[in-house]
Amino acid sequence: MSLKVCLLLMLITVSMLTHEIVAQKSAHCQSPIDKGSCRAVMKRYAYNPAMNQCEQFMYGGCGGNENNFKTEQECEETCV
C-alpha cells in the first residue's frame, strides 16, 4: 500500500473513533435531570443542554440517570 492510502485509512479510523467517543459523552449529557426516587439530599450537578451549562440539583441517592456528577468540574469536563 502506498503511504497516502495508509495515512488516509488512519485518518478515517481516528475520525470514526473520535466521533463515537463524542456521541457517547453527549448521550449522557442529553438526559433530563433526574433527582432519583429516594429521599436523601445530595448536592450534585447535571448538564442542561438548553442553557449549555451545568446546574446544581439535589439527588435523592438512588435511581436517576447518567447525567449526574459529583462536582461541577466533572460535569463541565464531560459535557461543556
N, C-alpha and C positions, 0 to 999 in steps of 0.2 A: 504494500500500500504506500501511496505517496505521503509525504509529510503533511500536505494540505488536507488530505482526506482524514488522516489521523487526528489532526487538530480540529477539524470540523466535527468529527464524531465526539471528541472530548468536550467540545463546547456545547454540543447538543445535550450530552449526558449531564453535564453540570447544570445547564439551564433547566432541564426537567427535574432534577433533584432539588434545586432551589425553589422551583415553583411548588413542588409537593410540600416542602417544609413550610413555606409561607401559607399555603392552603390549610395545613393543619393548625397553625397558630391562629389564623383568622377564624377558623371554625370555633375554637374555644372562646374567642373574644366576641363572637356574634351572639352567643347565647344570652337570653334575658337574665337580669339579676334575679336570683332565686335565694331567698332567705332561709330555705330549708324548712323541715317540718317539726323540729324540736324547739325547745324554749330557752336555750342558752343565749347569752348575749356576748357575741364575739365580734370585735371590730375587724372587718375585712374590707377588701377593695374589689371592685368589678369594673370592667370596661363598658362604657356607654358609647356605642358607635355613633349615635345621633350627635353627641357632643364632642366626639373624638378625644375623650379623656377618661381617666379612671375616677370612680366615685366611691366614697366610703359607704358601707351599709352594715347593718348588724345581722350576723349569721347566727342561726339557731343551733348549729353544732352537728346536724346530720341532714342527709339529703342534699338538695341543691344541685349544682352542676359545675362544670369545669371553669366557668367564669367567676372564680372565687380565689383571691390571692391574699396572702397574709400581710403583705406590705404594698404600699403604693408603688414603690420602686419596682417590685416584681411584676406588678400589673403593667406598668408603663414599659418595662423592658420586653414584655411578651406581646403587648397589643398596640402600643402607640408607635 
